[in-house]
Amino acid sequence: DIIPQPLLDQYLSMTDPARAQTVDTEIAKHCAYSLPGVALTLGRQNWHCLKDTYETLASDVQWKVRRTLAFSIHELAVILGDQLTAADLVPIFNGFLKDLDEVRIGVLKHLYDFLKLLHADKRREYLYQLQEFVVTDNSRNWRFRYELAEQLILILELYNPNDVYDYLRHIALTLCSDKVSEVRWISFKLVVAILQKFYANNANALGLNFINELVVRFRHCSKWVGRQAFAFICQVGMFPLCISVYV
């Protein structure tokens, strides 16, 4: 009653490998690009019509097809709701996390948008995997690490101070020592955001411990770049909010 059945059948047939050879070599990519729109038109009650097609596209041998899905999986999650997302999208999302960097960047750019749609217990499972984003196929791909720092600033609101201290703090410190200055600079903002998180939630002990760690790691660093990092962190905004507690 929503769209003609022959039209839907025609769309679903776009994943047929034979059509890629006879019609268009990138037909599967076009199918992947249009899928969120088709899902929105059909509604979540008709997701079963698209589920098999989506899974087929998610395992396509062409990374461009998987990349297209990775960039839109957060939009599809909004359309499907939390139950269908947990059942059908989370396994595919987990697969994308272990894919090529060209695919992983798709989920990384919208990591916050996807995680905020999950239940707290399911969301907490990803704390163990965020560290994996620091490692890339090509170490020169510094924009990947820059994007991670930007996403972590947003993600802080999704976790409690203890989880931030136990998991996200380590990533922030690693990024603060990155070889690329752009990555270090956005990471200084992440450090300040973490401290703001602690003090906004009255986790003063965690904030003080983190400040002590920053002092030891950067203020007293034997290399000038480390001491410079400490100065930049203060410049970003740590002094007005947090150093007074330490002093």
FIPA-891300 format. One record per residue: residue number from 1; residue in one letter; x, y, z of N, C-alpha, C in turn. Coordinates in steps of 0.05 Angstrom, whole numbers. Layout:
# FIPA-891300
 num residuo   n_c1   n_c2   n_c3  ca_c1  ca_c2  ca_c3   c_c1   c_c2   c_c3
 NUM       a      X      Y      Z      X      Y      Z      X      Y      Z
...
This chain:
# FIPA-891300
 num residuo   n_c1   n_c2   n_c3  ca_c1  ca_c2  ca_c3   c_c1   c_c2   c_c3
   1       d     16    -24      0      0      0      0     17     25      0
   2       i     43     23      4     60     46      6     73     52    -20
   3       i     86     32    -32     97     34    -58     90      9    -74
   4       p     89     10   -100     82    -14   -116    102    -36   -112
   5       q     92    -60   -109    110    -83   -104    131    -87   -126
   6       p    123    -84   -152    144    -87   -173    167    -67   -170
   7       l    161    -43   -161    182    -23   -156    200    -31   -134
   8       l    189    -42   -112    205    -52    -90    222    -75    -99
   9       d    210    -93   -114    226   -116   -124    249   -108   -142
  10       q    244    -87   -158    265    -77   -175    288    -65   -159
  11       y    281    -51   -137    302    -40   -120    318    -62   -106
  12       l    304    -82    -96    318   -104    -82    336   -120   -100
  13       s    330   -120   -126    346   -135   -145    372   -121   -152
  14       m    376    -97   -142    400    -82   -147    425    -95   -135
  15       t    421   -113   -116    444   -127   -103    452   -152   -118
  16       d    437   -159   -139    444   -182   -155    470   -178   -170
  17       p    491   -195   -165    517   -191   -179    514   -190   -209
  18       a    495   -205   -220    492   -205   -249    485   -178   -260
  19       r    470   -162   -245    463   -136   -254    487   -117   -254
  20       a    505   -122   -236    529   -105   -235    546   -109   -260
  21       q    544   -133   -271    559   -139   -296    546   -129   -321
  22       t    519   -129   -320    504   -122   -345    492    -94   -345
  23       v    487    -83   -322    473    -57   -320    493    -34   -312
  24       d    505    -37   -288    522    -16   -278    540    -28   -256
  25       t    566    -25   -259    584    -37   -240    581    -25   -211
  26       e    569     -1   -209    566     11   -183    537     10   -174
  27       i    521     -8   -185    492     -9   -178    488    -15   -149
  28       a    505    -32   -137    502    -38   -109    508    -14    -91
  29       k    527      3   -100    532     28    -85    508     47    -86
  30       h    495     49   -110    471     65   -112    449     54    -94
  31       c    447     28    -92    427     15    -75    432     22    -46
  32       a    458     21    -38    465     27    -10    460     57     -4
  33       y    465     74    -23    461    103    -19    432    109    -14
  34       s    414     95    -28    386    101    -27    371     87     -4
  35       l    384     68      9    370     50     28    357     65     51
  36       p    370     85     64    356     99     85    331    113     76
  37       g    331    123     52    306    136     41    284    116     36
  38       v    292     92     26    272     71     22    261     62     49
  39       a    279     59     69    271     50     95    252     70    108
  40       l    257     96    104    240    117    115    213    116    102
  41       t    212    111     76    187    110     61    170     86     70
  42       l    183     63     73    169     39     81    161     39    111
  43       g    177     53    127    171     53    156    183     29    170
  44       r    188     32    196    201     10    211    184    -15    212
  45       q    158    -13    208    141    -37    209    146    -55    184
  46       n    158    -44    164    164    -59    140    194    -64    136
  47       w    209    -61    157    238    -65    156    245    -93    146
  48       h    228   -112    152    234   -140    144    237   -142    114
  49       c    225   -123     99    228   -124     70    256   -117     61
  50       l    270   -102     77    297    -92     70    320   -105     85
  51       k    313   -119    106    334   -130    123    355   -147    108
  52       d    345   -166     93    364   -184     78    381   -168     58
  53       t    369   -149     45    384   -132     26    405   -116     40
  54       y    399   -106     63    418    -90     78    442   -107     87
  55       e    436   -131     96    457   -149    105    475   -158     81
  56       t    462   -161     58    478   -167     34    496   -145     26
  57       l    486   -120     27    503    -97     21    525    -93     42
  58       a    519    -99     67    539    -96     88    563   -115     85
  59       s    559   -136     71    580   -156     67    590   -155     38
  60       d    584   -134     23    592   -132     -5    623   -131     -6
  61       v    634   -143    -27    663   -144    -30    674   -116    -36
  62       q    658    -98    -47    668    -71    -53    667    -54    -28
  63       w    690    -43    -20    690    -27      5    674     -2      2
  64       k    671      8    -23    655     32    -27    626     28    -19
  65       v    616      4    -23    588     -2    -16    586     -2     15
  66       r    605    -16     28    604    -17     57    609     11     69
  67       r    626     27     56    631     54     66    606     71     65
  68       t    591     68     43    566     83     40    546     76     63
  69       l    544     51     70    527     43     92    537     53    118
  70       a    563     52    122    575     61    147    569     91    152
  71       f    569    107    132    563    135    135    534    141    141
  72       s    517    122    136    488    128    140    475    110    161
  73       i    491     93    175    479     74    194    466     89    217
  74       h    476    112    225    463    127    247    436    138    239
  75       e    433    145    213    407    155    203    387    132    203
  76       l    396    108    194    379     85    194    370     77    222
  77       a    388     81    241    381     74    269    358     92    279
  78       v    358    117    271    337    135    279    310    125    267
  79       i    311    116    243    287    107    229    276     81    242
  80       l    294     63    249    286     37    259    278     37    289
  81       g    290     54    305    285     54    333    304     36    348
  82       d    303     37    375    324     24    391    323     -6    389
  83       q    299    -18    388    298    -48    388    309    -60    363
  84       l    300    -50    340    310    -60    314    340    -53    311
  85       t    348    -30    321    376    -23    319    393    -42    334
  86       a    385    -49    359    401    -68    375    402    -95    362
  87       a    380   -104    350    378   -131    339    392   -133    312
  88       d    388   -113    295    397   -116    267    420    -98    258
  89       l    423    -75    271    444    -57    262    469    -59    279
  90       v    467    -65    304    491    -66    321    511    -87    311
  91       p    502   -111    303    521   -131    292    536   -120    267
  92       i    522   -106    250    534    -95    226    553    -72    234
  93       f    544    -56    252    561    -34    263    587    -45    274
  94       n    585    -67    289    609    -79    300    628    -89    278
  95       g    616    -99    256    632   -108    234    647    -85    220
  96       f    633    -62    218    646    -39    206    669    -28    223
  97       l    667    -32    249    689    -23    267    715    -37    261
  98       k    713    -61    250    737    -77    245    745    -77    215
  99       d    731    -61    200    735    -60    171    759    -43    164
 100       l    762    -37    138    783    -19    128    779      9    139
 101       d    800     25    140    797     52    150    777     68    133
 102       e    776     62    107    757     76     90    728     71     98
 103       v    723     49    111    696     42    121    693     52    150
 104       r    714     48    166    713     55    194    708     85    198
 105       i    719    102    180    715    130    182    685    138    181
 106       g    670    122    167    641    127    165    627    125    192
 107       v    633    104    207    621    101    233    634    121    253
 108       l    659    126    250    673    145    268    662    173    266
 109       k    656    182    242    646    210    239    619    214    252
 110       h    604    192    256    577    194    269    575    176    292
 111       l    598    171    306    599    153    328    580    162    351
 112       y    581    188    358    564    199    379    534    195    371
 113       d    528    201    346    500    200    337    489    172    340
 114       f    506    152    335    497    124    337    496    115    366
 115       l    517    120    382    518    111    409    495    122    426
 116       k    488    147    421    467    159    438    440    146    434
 117       l    437    131    413    411    118    407    409     91    421
 118       l    432     81    432    432     55    445    425     57    474
 119       h    416     35    486    411     34    515    438     36    529
 120       a    437     45    554    462     51    568    480     26    571
 121       d    467      2    576    483    -22    580    497    -30    554
 122       k    483    -28    531    495    -34    505    516    -13    498
 123       r    511     12    504    530     33    498    556     29    513
 124       r    554     20    537    577     17    554    597     -4    543
 125       e    587    -23    528    604    -44    516    625    -32    497
 126       y    618     -8    485    637      4    466    660     18    479
 127       l    659     22    505    681     34    519    707     18    514
 128       y    704     -8    512    728    -25    509    739    -23    480
 129       q    722    -14    461    731    -14    433    740     13    423
 130       l    735     34    438    742     61    429    773     64    425
 131       q    788     49    442    817     50    440    827     41    413
 132       e    811     23    400    820     12    374    821     33    352
 133       f    806     55    356    806     76    335    832     91    334
 134       v    848     89    355    874    103    355    893     90    334
 135       v    889     64    329    906     50    310    893     49    283
 136       t    907     58    262    897     58    235    914     42    217
 137       d    903     35    193    918     20    174    943     36    164
 138       n    939     62    162    961     80    154    965    101    175
 139       s    989    100    188    995    118    210    995    147    202
 140       r    998    152    175    997    180    166    969    191    164
 141       n    949    174    168    921    183    167    914    198    193
 142       w    926    221    197    922    236    222    894    247    224
 143       r    880    251    202    852    261    204    834    241    218
 144       f    840    216    217    825    196    230    827    200    261
 145       r    851    205    271    854    210    299    842    237    307
 146       y    844    256    290    831    282    295    801    279    298
 147       e    789    263    281    760    258    282    753    244    308
 148       l    770    225    316    765    211    341    764    230    365
 149       a    783    248    366    783    268    388    758    285    388
 150       e    750    293    364    725    309    362    701    294    372
 151       q    699    269    364    677    252    372    677    247    403
 152       l    700    243    414    702    238    442    693    261    459
 153       i    697    286    449    687    309    463    657    308    466
 154       l    643    299    445    614    296    445    606    272    462
 155       i    621    250    460    613    225    473    615    227    504
 156       l    631    246    514    634    248    543    608    249    557
 157       e    588    261    546    562    265    559    547    238    562
 158       l    555    218    547    541    192    547    550    174    569
 159       y    572    180    583    584    162    603    588    177    629
 160       n    588    161    651    592    173    677    622    179    682
 161       p    628    196    701    656    204    706    675    181    710
 162       n    667    159    724    684    137    728    692    123    702
 163       d    673    120    684    679    108    658    697    125    642
 164       v    692    151    643    710    170    629    738    168    639
 165       y    741    166    665    768    165    677    781    138    670
 166       d    767    117    671    779     90    667    785     84    637
 167       y    770     96    619    773     89    591    781    112    573
 168       l    765    134    573    770    155    554    794    172    561
 169       r    801    173    587    824    189    595    850    179    582
 170       h    853    152    580    877    141    568    879    148    538
 171       i    857    148    525    857    155    496    865    185    493
 172       a    854    202    510    860    230    508    890    235    512
 173       l    902    222    532    930    226    537    947    216    514
 174       t    939    194    501    953    184    478    952    204    455
 175       l    929    215    450    925    234    428    940    261    434
 176       c    943    268    459    958    292    466    988    290    459
 177       s    997    266    455   1025    262    447   1028    254    418
 178       d   1008    259    402   1008    252    374   1030    268    360
 179       k   1040    257    338   1061    270    322   1051    294    306
 180       v   1025    295    302   1014    316    285   1002    338    304
 181       s   1010    363    300   1001    384    317    971    389    317
 182       e    958    385    294    929    389    293    915    369    311
 183       v    925    344    312    913    324    330    918    331    359
 184       r    942    341    365    948    348    393    930    371    402
 185       w    925    390    384    910    414    392    881    407    399
 186       i    868    391    382    841    383    388    840    365    413
 187       s    862    350    418    863    333    441    866    349    467
 188       f    878    372    465    879    390    489    851    399    496
 189       k    835    404    476    807    411    482    792    388    494
 190       l    799    364    485    787    340    497    794    337    526
 191       v    819    342    533    828    341    561    813    360    578
 192       v    810    384    569    795    405    584    766    396    587
 193       a    754    385    566    726    376    567    723    353    588
 194       i    743    336    590    743    314    610    743    326    638
 195       l    761    346    643    762    359    669    736    373    676
 196       q    724    386    656    698    398    660    677    378    668
 197       k    679    355    655    660    333    662    663    324    691
 198       f    687    321    700    692    313    728    680    333    748
 199       y    687    359    744    679    379    763    649    385    761
 200       a    638    383    738    609    388    735    593    366    749
 201       n    605    342    752    591    320    765    602    315    794
 202       n    616    335    804    626    334    832    646    310    836
 203       a    659    302    815    679    281    817    706    294    820
 204       n    709    309    842    733    325    847    758    308    850
 205       a    755    285    862    778    268    866    789    258    839
 206       l    771    251    821    780    243    794    793    266    779
 207       g    782    290    782    793    313    770    821    319    780
 208       l    825    317    806    851    322    818    872    302    809
 209       n    863    277    808    881    255    799    890    260    770
 210       f    871    269    754    877    274    726    896    297    723
 211       i    892    318    739    910    342    738    938    334    746
 212       n    940    318    767    966    308    776    980    293    754
 213       e    965    276    740    976    261    718    986    279    695
 214       l    970    300    689    978    319    669   1004    333    677
 215       v   1006    340    702   1030    354    712   1055    336    709
 216       v   1052    311    717   1075    293    716   1082    286    687
 217       r   1061    282    671   1066    273    643   1076    295    625
 218       f   1066    319    629   1072    341    610   1088    364    623
 219       r   1079    373    646   1093    396    658   1122    389    664
 220       h   1127    365    673   1155    356    681   1167    338    659
 221       c   1157    340    635   1167    324    613   1195    333    606
 222       s   1213    314    600   1240    321    593   1242    334    565
 223       k   1222    330    548   1221    342    521   1205    367    521
 224       w   1214    387    507   1201    413    506   1172    411    495
 225       v   1168    392    477   1141    390    465   1121    382    486
 226       g   1130    366    506   1111    358    527   1104    382    545
 227       r   1125    398    551   1120    421    568   1103    442    553
 228       q   1107    443    527   1091    461    510   1061    451    511
 229       a   1057    425    510   1030    414    511   1016    422    537
 230       f   1031    422    559   1018    430    584   1010    460    583
 231       a   1027    476    571   1020    505    569    995    508    551
 232       f    994    493    530    971    495    512    945    486    525
 233       i    947    465    541    923    455    556    913    477    575
 234       c    932    490    588    924    513    606    911    535    589
 235       q    922    540    566    912    561    549    883    555    540
 236       v    878    530    534    851    523    525    830    529    546
 237       g    837    527    571    818    534    591    819    519    617
 238       m    841    505    622    842    490    646    846    507    671
 239       f    861    528    669    867    544    693    842    555    707
 240       p    824    569    693    802    581    707    784    561    721
 241       l    781    537    709    762    519    720    774    499    740
 242       c    798    490    735    808    467    749    834    472    765
 243       i    852    488    755    878    490    768    875    502    796
 244       s    854    519    800    850    531    827    846    509    848
 245       v    833    487    840    829    465    858    856    451    865
 246       y    873    449    844    899    436    849    917    453    866
 247       v    917    479    861    934    498    876    924    500    905
